[in-house]
Amino acid sequence: MSELEGKVVAITGAARGMGRAFTEAYLEQGAKVVAMDLSWEPTGFSTDDDSAYLKVLQTNDNAIVSTTDVTSDEQLDASFDAMMAKWGTCDVLINDAAMRSRNLFPPTGRRLTLDTTDEDWTKMFAVNVFGALKATRRFVRPMIEKKSGSIMSVISSGALHSSFGGAQMAFRPSSMEMPYQSTKAALLTMMFYLADEIKKDNVAVNLMVPGHTRTTGFDEQNIARREAGIGSGRAPAPLTPQHIVPLALFLGGRDAASGVTGKCFDATTWNIEHGIGTQTQFEDLAGAAVSENPAVAGR
């Protein structure tokens, strides 16, 4: 029996990409999932497989499909209330919903910081920071009440820093993804502080950094970047969204008493260290065909 069987899991951004991968994996483990997304309607990037996935969820008694904009208090309340009415609790929350640079600045997702507007920053912080905060405020309540639970948030390696010669420097400052990376840095800091604040309630709070992942709109973005001559040409082959699933399942079974809280995990490194698989084993070769890296695209 899986340690996740019967657990109630709330996932934002569940319709596509990593959110879908989380949803499918937790259901396979016997968990009950509140699958939330801004829209479950087909997009310009949707496939027949996406439609089949939705139909499977709609007929699964262990799933609640909820149209939820994380910036909307009313829609988050409705999702939370539906979960409590059906299952009466929440054990795990995954904050995966996010606005990406390519959502704000299509098709390349690139813009110089000084060329962005206040409205750009307001839009992205509303989803990536305040949206995660709004969801966390609600779904953590049952966890605190029963003194057990796990919260995960997905960030980006572009939000990280490293020490060089006694000074902190951005991990990859040339990504040209503002205000996206600023929102992910804010989310990182917020969750680090929250982890310490609710450790006494035995609720774990951790962060996950995915590898270079092929998600919705990835192909169109990279084709546009290549045509515009944008990019360093050093991008690795993209990974499937499933590469982050083993880490998410592991963290879903942890609480603060386990000692795993207040940490930021690199999914690809975690997979290697735990014998799950190397980066190459999770490569998406279809995505490699439209990578920014000519060497990767040609193989």
C-alpha positions as CSV (number, residue, x, y, z in Angstrom):
1,M,0.0,0.0,0.0
2,S,1.3,3.4,-1.0
3,E,1.9,5.9,1.9
4,L,0.0,8.3,-0.3
5,E,-3.1,6.2,-0.6
6,G,-6.2,8.0,0.7
7,K,-4.4,11.4,1.1
8,V,-6.2,14.5,-0.2
9,V,-4.0,16.5,-2.5
10,A,-4.8,20.0,-3.9
11,I,-2.9,20.9,-7.1
12,T,-3.0,24.2,-8.9
13,G,-2.2,24.4,-12.6
14,A,-3.3,20.8,-12.9
15,A,-4.6,20.8,-16.5
16,R,-1.3,20.7,-18.3
17,G,2.5,20.2,-18.0
18,M,3.9,19.4,-14.6
19,G,0.5,20.0,-12.9
20,R,-1.0,17.2,-15.0
21,A,2.0,15.0,-14.3
22,F,1.5,15.5,-10.5
23,T,-2.2,14.9,-10.8
24,E,-1.9,11.6,-12.7
25,A,0.9,10.4,-10.4
26,Y,-1.0,11.0,-7.2
27,L,-4.1,9.4,-8.5
28,E,-2.1,6.3,-9.5
29,Q,-0.8,6.2,-5.9
30,G,-4.4,6.1,-4.6
31,A,-4.7,9.7,-3.5
32,K,-7.7,11.9,-3.9
33,V,-7.0,15.0,-6.0
34,V,-8.5,18.5,-6.3
35,A,-7.3,19.4,-9.8
36,M,-7.4,23.2,-10.2
37,D,-6.6,25.2,-13.3
38,L,-7.5,28.5,-14.8
39,S,-9.1,26.8,-17.8
40,W,-9.8,23.2,-18.8
41,E,-10.9,24.3,-22.3
42,P,-8.7,23.2,-25.2
43,T,-6.0,25.7,-26.1
44,G,-4.1,26.2,-29.3
45,F,-1.5,23.8,-27.9
46,S,-4.0,21.1,-26.8
47,T,-3.9,17.6,-28.2
48,D,-6.4,14.7,-28.3
49,D,-4.5,13.3,-25.3
50,D,-5.3,16.4,-23.3
51,S,-9.0,15.9,-24.0
52,A,-8.8,12.2,-23.0
53,Y,-7.0,13.2,-19.7
54,L,-9.9,15.5,-18.8
55,K,-12.5,12.9,-19.5
56,V,-10.6,10.4,-17.3
57,L,-10.6,12.9,-14.4
58,Q,-14.3,13.7,-14.8
59,T,-15.2,10.1,-14.4
60,N,-12.8,9.4,-11.5
61,D,-14.5,9.6,-8.1
62,N,-11.1,10.3,-6.5
63,A,-10.8,13.6,-8.5
64,I,-12.5,17.0,-8.4
65,V,-12.0,19.0,-11.6
66,S,-12.2,22.7,-10.7
67,T,-11.9,25.7,-12.9
68,T,-9.9,28.0,-10.6
69,D,-8.1,31.2,-11.2
70,V,-5.7,31.5,-8.3
71,T,-6.1,35.3,-8.3
72,S,-9.8,34.8,-7.5
73,D,-10.8,34.5,-3.8
74,E,-14.2,33.3,-4.8
75,Q,-13.0,30.5,-7.1
76,L,-10.4,29.3,-4.6
77,D,-13.1,29.3,-1.9
78,A,-15.3,27.2,-4.2
79,S,-12.5,24.7,-4.8
80,F,-11.7,24.5,-1.1
81,D,-15.3,24.1,-0.1
82,A,-15.8,21.3,-2.7
83,M,-12.9,19.5,-1.3
84,M,-14.1,19.8,2.3
85,A,-17.6,18.8,1.4
86,K,-16.4,15.6,-0.3
87,W,-13.4,14.6,1.7
88,G,-13.3,16.8,4.8
89,T,-9.6,17.5,4.8
90,C,-6.4,18.3,2.9
91,D,-3.0,16.6,3.3
92,V,-0.9,18.1,0.5
93,L,-0.9,21.3,-1.5
94,I,1.2,21.8,-4.7
95,N,1.4,25.4,-5.9
96,D,2.2,24.8,-9.6
97,A,0.0,27.4,-11.3
98,A,2.1,30.2,-12.8
99,M,2.2,32.9,-15.4
100,R,5.3,32.5,-17.4
101,S,7.3,35.0,-19.5
102,R,5.9,33.5,-22.7
103,N,2.3,34.2,-21.4
104,L,3.1,37.8,-20.8
105,F,5.4,38.5,-23.7
106,P,4.5,36.1,-26.5
107,P,5.9,34.5,-28.5
108,T,9.6,34.6,-27.2
109,G,9.0,35.4,-23.6
110,R,11.9,37.8,-23.6
111,R,12.0,41.4,-22.7
112,L,14.6,43.7,-21.1
113,T,13.8,44.7,-17.5
114,L,13.7,48.4,-18.3
115,D,11.3,47.8,-21.1
116,T,8.7,46.2,-18.8
117,T,5.8,48.2,-17.3
118,D,4.3,48.4,-13.8
119,E,1.3,46.5,-15.2
120,D,3.5,43.6,-16.3
121,W,4.8,43.2,-12.8
122,T,1.4,43.6,-11.2
123,K,-0.1,40.9,-13.5
124,M,2.7,38.4,-12.8
125,F,3.0,38.9,-9.1
126,A,-0.8,38.5,-8.8
127,V,-0.6,35.0,-10.1
128,N,2.9,33.7,-9.1
129,V,3.1,35.2,-5.6
130,F,-0.3,36.3,-4.4
131,G,-2.0,33.4,-6.1
132,A,0.2,30.9,-4.3
133,L,-0.3,32.8,-1.0
134,K,-4.1,32.8,-1.5
135,A,-4.1,29.0,-2.2
136,T,-1.8,28.3,0.7
137,R,-3.9,30.3,3.2
138,R,-6.9,28.1,2.5
139,F,-5.6,24.6,2.0
140,V,-3.2,24.7,4.9
141,R,-6.1,25.1,7.4
142,P,-6.9,21.4,7.7
143,M,-3.2,20.6,7.9
144,I,-2.7,22.9,10.9
145,E,-5.8,21.6,12.6
146,K,-4.7,18.0,12.4
147,K,-1.0,18.8,12.9
148,S,0.1,17.1,9.7
149,G,0.6,18.1,6.1
150,S,2.9,19.0,3.2
151,I,3.1,22.1,1.0
152,M,5.2,22.3,-2.2
153,S,5.8,25.2,-4.5
154,V,7.5,25.1,-7.9
155,I,10.1,27.8,-8.7
156,S,12.8,28.4,-11.3
157,S,16.6,28.0,-11.1
158,G,16.7,31.6,-12.4
159,A,15.5,32.7,-8.9
160,L,18.6,31.2,-7.3
161,H,22.0,32.7,-6.3
162,S,25.4,31.2,-5.7
163,S,28.5,32.4,-3.9
164,F,31.5,33.4,-6.0
165,G,34.6,34.9,-4.3
166,G,32.6,36.0,-1.2
167,A,29.8,37.6,-3.2
168,Q,26.4,36.3,-4.1
169,M,25.7,36.2,-7.8
170,A,22.6,35.3,-9.9
171,F,22.6,31.7,-11.1
172,R,21.6,32.6,-14.6
173,P,21.1,36.4,-15.0
174,S,21.1,36.3,-18.8
175,S,17.7,34.5,-19.0
176,M,15.9,37.9,-19.7
177,E,12.8,36.7,-17.9
178,M,11.6,39.6,-15.8
179,P,9.4,40.0,-13.9
180,Y,9.0,36.1,-13.9
181,Q,12.2,35.4,-12.1
182,S,11.5,38.1,-9.5
183,T,8.2,36.4,-8.7
184,K,9.9,33.1,-8.3
185,A,12.5,34.6,-6.0
186,A,9.7,36.1,-3.9
187,L,7.9,32.8,-3.8
188,L,11.1,31.1,-2.7
189,T,11.6,33.5,0.2
190,M,8.0,33.5,1.3
191,M,7.9,29.7,1.5
192,F,11.2,29.6,3.4
193,Y,9.8,31.9,6.1
194,L,6.4,30.0,6.1
195,A,8.3,26.7,6.7
196,D,9.7,28.1,9.9
197,E,6.4,29.6,11.0
198,I,4.3,26.5,10.8
199,K,7.0,23.9,11.7
200,K,5.4,23.8,15.1
201,D,2.2,22.7,13.5
202,N,4.0,19.8,11.8
203,V,3.3,21.1,8.3
204,A,6.3,20.8,5.9
205,V,6.9,23.5,3.4
206,N,9.4,22.9,0.6
207,L,10.2,24.1,-2.9
208,M,11.0,22.2,-6.1
209,V,13.2,23.4,-9.0
210,P,12.4,21.5,-12.2
211,G,14.9,21.1,-15.0
212,H,14.6,22.6,-18.4
213,T,11.1,21.3,-19.1
214,R,9.0,21.0,-22.2
215,T,5.6,22.3,-21.2
216,T,2.7,24.1,-23.0
217,G,3.9,26.5,-25.6
218,F,7.5,25.4,-25.3
219,D,7.9,24.5,-29.0
220,E,6.3,27.8,-30.2
221,Q,8.5,29.8,-27.9
222,N,11.7,28.2,-28.9
223,I,11.0,28.4,-32.6
224,A,10.2,32.1,-32.2
225,R,13.5,32.6,-30.3
226,R,15.5,30.8,-32.9
227,E,13.9,32.8,-35.7
228,A,14.6,36.0,-33.8
229,G,18.2,35.0,-33.1
230,I,17.6,35.1,-29.4
231,G,19.4,32.8,-27.0
232,S,22.8,31.6,-26.0
233,G,22.6,28.3,-27.9
234,R,23.6,26.5,-24.6
235,A,20.1,25.3,-23.6
236,P,20.1,21.6,-22.7
237,A,17.7,19.1,-24.2
238,P,14.3,19.6,-22.5
239,L,12.9,17.2,-20.0
240,T,9.5,15.6,-19.8
241,P,7.3,17.0,-17.0
242,Q,7.4,13.6,-15.4
243,H,11.0,14.1,-14.2
244,I,9.8,16.1,-11.2
245,V,7.1,13.6,-10.2
246,P,9.3,11.3,-8.0
247,L,10.4,14.3,-5.8
248,A,6.8,15.5,-5.5
249,L,5.6,12.1,-4.4
250,F,8.4,11.9,-1.9
251,L,7.6,15.3,-0.4
252,G,3.9,14.5,-0.3
253,G,4.6,11.8,2.2
254,R,6.7,14.1,4.5
255,D,5.6,16.4,7.3
256,A,7.7,18.7,9.4
257,A,8.4,16.0,12.0
258,S,10.3,14.1,9.3
259,G,12.9,16.9,9.3
260,V,12.2,17.6,5.6
261,T,11.0,21.2,5.6
262,G,12.3,24.6,4.6
263,K,14.3,23.1,1.8
264,C,14.6,23.9,-1.9
265,F,15.2,20.7,-4.0
266,D,16.7,20.5,-7.5
267,A,14.6,17.8,-9.1
268,T,17.2,16.5,-11.6
269,T,19.9,16.3,-8.9
270,W,17.5,14.6,-6.5
271,N,16.6,12.0,-9.1
272,I,20.3,11.2,-9.6
273,E,21.1,11.0,-5.9
274,H,18.2,8.7,-5.2
275,G,18.7,6.4,-8.2
276,I,15.6,7.5,-10.0
277,G,17.4,8.3,-13.3
278,T,19.8,10.7,-14.9
279,Q,18.8,13.9,-16.8
280,T,19.3,12.0,-20.1
281,Q,16.8,9.4,-19.1
282,F,14.1,12.1,-18.8
283,E,14.9,13.9,-22.0
284,D,12.0,14.8,-24.3
285,L,13.5,14.1,-27.8
286,A,10.5,15.6,-29.5
287,G,11.2,18.9,-27.6
288,A,14.9,18.6,-28.5
289,A,13.9,19.1,-32.1
290,V,12.9,22.7,-31.4
291,S,15.5,23.5,-28.7
292,E,17.4,26.8,-28.8
293,N,20.6,24.7,-29.0
294,P,21.4,23.7,-32.6
295,A,23.5,20.8,-31.4
296,V,20.6,19.4,-29.4
297,A,18.0,20.0,-32.2
298,G,20.1,18.2,-34.7
299,R,20.6,15.0,-32.8
